[in-house]
Amino acid sequence: TAVLDDSPVLFAEHALLYGARGEVPDEWYEVPFGKASVRRPGGDVTIVAHSKMVDVALQAAEELSTARCKEAEVLDLRTLSPLDMDTIVESVKKTSRAVVVEERWKTGGFAGEVASAIQEAAFDDLDGPVARIGGLDVPSPYAAGLESAALPDADAVLDTIARTFGI
């Protein structure tokens, strides 16, 4: 989609996704700008993520289903601007709970913008606050072990869901 768009496009790819495996269509396909993807349907909580954090959200949703018999709907934003608020609000109306997961710092991160937009667009549909999960507010470490410790994982998502919503 970016290649075919005449406007300037900023495309950011996550280096840790280079080794990801999955289905790839044989024919030409495009990912439309401003259209999120429901990667996992669910009715108990909406987890909103993008890039590498979609994998973390899917892992957390699977563990939530297995351990707590609760189903999380996982949304892959795919584009941050334009942001697909229609899909997000539709999901939040269904689940009444929202968690936004971002890899980078919680302070000043894009998750704050998404959480605020959810609060503004779906306030009456929420049964609790919009939860945000982000990396630790520390300088980004380069060493692999320290970097892993600073980034959100599925356990952080599950802990936040349990603490915020009691599920």
ChimeraX attribute file (.defattr): number of C-alpha atoms within 10 A of each C-alpha:
attribute: neighborCount
match mode: 1-to-1
recipient: residues
	/A:1	11
	/A:2	14
	/A:3	9
	/A:4	7
	/A:5	9
	/A:6	8
	/A:7	8
	/A:8	8
	/A:9	11
	/A:10	7
	/A:11	7
	/A:12	8
	/A:13	9
	/A:14	8
	/A:15	8
	/A:16	9
	/A:17	11
	/A:18	8
	/A:19	7
	/A:20	8
	/A:21	7
	/A:22	6
	/A:23	5
	/A:24	8
	/A:25	7
	/A:26	6
	/A:27	5
	/A:28	6
	/A:29	9
	/A:30	9
	/A:31	12
	/A:32	11
	/A:33	17
	/A:34	17
	/A:35	18
	/A:36	24
	/A:37	15
	/A:38	17
	/A:39	15
	/A:40	17
	/A:41	15
	/A:42	19
	/A:43	16
	/A:44	21
	/A:45	24
	/A:46	30
	/A:47	29
	/A:48	27
	/A:49	26
	/A:50	21
	/A:51	18
	/A:52	17
	/A:53	22
	/A:54	22
	/A:55	19
	/A:56	22
	/A:57	33
	/A:58	21
	/A:59	17
	/A:60	23
	/A:61	26
	/A:62	18
	/A:63	18
	/A:64	21
	/A:65	15
	/A:66	11
	/A:67	9
	/A:68	11
	/A:69	12
	/A:70	16
	/A:71	20
	/A:72	26
	/A:73	23
	/A:74	26
	/A:75	24
	/A:76	23
	/A:77	25
	/A:78	20
	/A:79	18
	/A:80	14
	/A:81	11
	/A:82	12
	/A:83	17
	/A:84	17
	/A:85	18
	/A:86	13
	/A:87	17
	/A:88	27
	/A:89	21
	/A:90	13
	/A:91	25
	/A:92	28
	/A:93	19
	/A:94	17
	/A:95	20
	/A:96	22
	/A:97	24
	/A:98	31
	/A:99	27
	/A:100	25
	/A:101	29
	/A:102	26
	/A:103	23
	/A:104	21
	/A:105	20
	/A:106	17
	/A:107	12
	/A:108	10
	/A:109	15
	/A:110	18
	/A:111	25
	/A:112	20
	/A:113	12
	/A:114	22
	/A:115	20
	/A:116	14
	/A:117	16
	/A:118	22
	/A:119	17
	/A:120	10
	/A:121	15
	/A:122	17
	/A:123	18
	/A:124	10
	/A:125	17
	/A:126	17
	/A:127	14
	/A:128	12
	/A:129	16
	/A:130	22
	/A:131	20
	/A:132	21
	/A:133	22
	/A:134	24
	/A:135	22
	/A:136	17
	/A:137	13
	/A:138	9
	/A:139	9
	/A:140	14
	/A:141	12
	/A:142	9
	/A:143	8
	/A:144	9
	/A:145	9
	/A:146	11
	/A:147	14
	/A:148	13
	/A:149	12
	/A:150	20
	/A:151	19
	/A:152	21
	/A:153	21
	/A:154	19
	/A:155	15
	/A:156	17
	/A:157	25
	/A:158	18
	/A:159	14
	/A:160	17
	/A:161	21
	/A:162	13
	/A:163	11
	/A:164	16
	/A:165	17
	/A:166	8
	/A:167	15
